[in-house]
Amino acid sequence: MSGRPDKDPDALALIDRASALLSAAPGNPQAAFRYPVLSTVGRDGGPNGRVLVLRAADPVTWQAALHTDSRAEKVAELAANSAAMLVFYDHEASLQLRLKGTIGRNADKATLEAIWAELPASNRPNYRASLPTGSAISAAGDGIDSASAQSGYENFDVLTFSAETADILQLARTGNRRYRLDVLSGAGTWLVP
Ligand SMILES: Cc1cc2nc3c(=O)[nH]c(=O)nc-3n(C[C@H](O)[C@H](O)[C@H](O)COP(=O)(O)O)c2cc1C
């Protein structure tokens, strides 16, 4: 049966649990939810996925921000097809969260500059590699030398994820529970796990 989770205390409790894990993750390097898998549609039409660090998350709107190099394959993929999924799993909480939605690049230059300014100095070299991520090289370690003319900001990009649905799976000895929330309408439904 589909309906408003606010009329179903079990659904509300499950949503609260998932959103609490999500909101705590960006600030906690030990949090499992800090390392989601981002899935995209490859430029060849096939699937692609990789782990990213969750940099910011809004537990009410289910929006999230991730940082990447603008030269990365995922950026080209998202320019061609903005469909994206973030998959999280917290083993201690026995909870999987699948956020399905779209990713837009952060077009707002002022916001991008502000985020770059706040970035720990240790993160900046990640964006200074002379060759783009995924370039073929003749030996391990080639191409990661810093291009001295670059600050890294030239290649820094923020991916802004907006969820359409949140699919929450709670594993439990007493019985697994799965609920899908339509983020935009606020309605949801229990699913066979
Ligand atoms: C724990 C972990 C954290 C990572 N964090 C990021 C990240 O925040 N941003 C990023 O672009 N890549 C990150 N990566 C590397 C990606 O998984 C991936 O290898 C890289 O971004 C290239 O992906 P692409 O060729 O699909 O664009 C991380 C990898 C691991 C294992």
The ligand as an SDF file (V2000), in Angstrom:
LIG
                    3D

 31 33  0  0  0  0  0  0  0  0999 V2000
   37.6050    5.3430   -0.6500 C   0  0  0  0  0  0  0  0  0  0  0  0
   37.6150    6.0320   -1.9890 C   0  0  0  0  0  0  0  0  0  0  0  0
   37.2480    7.3550   -2.0740 C   0  0  0  0  0  0  0  0  0  0  0  0
   37.2370    8.0230   -3.3030 C   0  0  0  0  0  0  0  0  0  0  0  0
   36.8160    9.3190   -3.3620 N   0  0  0  0  0  0  0  0  0  0  0  0
   36.7070    9.9300   -4.5520 C   0  0  0  0  0  0  0  0  0  0  0  0
   36.1430   11.2370   -4.6460 C   0  0  0  0  0  0  0  0  0  0  0  0
   35.7220   11.8550   -3.6610 O   0  0  0  0  0  0  0  0  0  0  0  0
   36.0550   11.7980   -5.8880 N   0  0  0  0  0  0  0  0  0  0  0  0
   36.4710   11.1550   -7.0120 C   0  0  0  0  0  0  0  0  0  0  0  0
   36.3580   11.7200   -8.1010 O   0  0  0  0  0  0  0  0  0  0  0  0
   37.0130    9.9140   -6.9540 N   0  0  0  0  0  0  0  0  0  0  0  0
   37.1270    9.2870   -5.7590 C   0  0  0  0  0  0  0  0  0  0  0  0
   37.6470    8.0150   -5.6910 N   0  0  0  0  0  0  0  0  0  0  0  0
   38.1660    7.3790   -6.9280 C   0  0  0  0  0  0  0  0  0  0  0  0
   36.9890    6.8320   -7.7510 C   0  0  0  0  0  0  0  0  0  0  0  0
   36.5000    5.6510   -7.1630 O   0  0  0  0  0  0  0  0  0  0  0  0
   37.3730    6.5610   -9.2220 C   0  0  0  0  0  0  0  0  0  0  0  0
   38.4090    5.6260   -9.2850 O   0  0  0  0  0  0  0  0  0  0  0  0
   37.8130    7.8340   -9.9580 C   0  0  0  0  0  0  0  0  0  0  0  0
   37.0350    8.9500   -9.5580 O   0  0  0  0  0  0  0  0  0  0  0  0
   37.7010    7.6440  -11.4670 C   0  0  0  0  0  0  0  0  0  0  0  0
   36.3650    7.3670  -11.8110 O   0  0  0  0  0  0  0  0  0  0  0  0
   35.7870    7.6190  -13.2800 P   0  0  0  0  0  0  0  0  0  0  0  0
   36.8700    7.2260  -14.2460 O   0  0  0  0  0  0  0  0  0  0  0  0
   34.5720    6.7350  -13.3670 O   0  0  0  0  0  0  0  0  0  0  0  0
   35.4570    9.0750  -13.4010 O   0  0  0  0  0  0  0  0  0  0  0  0
   37.6440    7.3340   -4.4750 C   0  0  0  0  0  0  0  0  0  0  0  0
   38.0060    5.9930   -4.3800 C   0  0  0  0  0  0  0  0  0  0  0  0
   37.9950    5.3440   -3.1780 C   0  0  0  0  0  0  0  0  0  0  0  0
   38.3890    3.9020   -3.1270 C   0  0  0  0  0  0  0  0  0  0  0  0
  1  2  1  0
  2  3  1  0
  2 30  2  0
  3  4  2  0
  4  5  1  0
  4 28  1  0
  5  6  2  0
  6  7  1  0
  6 13  1  0
  7  8  2  0
  7  9  1  0
  9 10  1  0
 10 11  2  0
 10 12  1  0
 12 13  2  0
 13 14  1  0
 14 15  1  0
 14 28  1  0
 15 16  1  0
 16 17  1  0
 16 18  1  0
 18 19  1  0
 18 20  1  0
 20 21  1  0
 20 22  1  0
 22 23  1  0
 23 24  1  0
 24 25  2  0
 24 26  1  0
 24 27  1  0
 28 29  2  0
 29 30  1  0
 30 31  1  0
M  END
$$$$
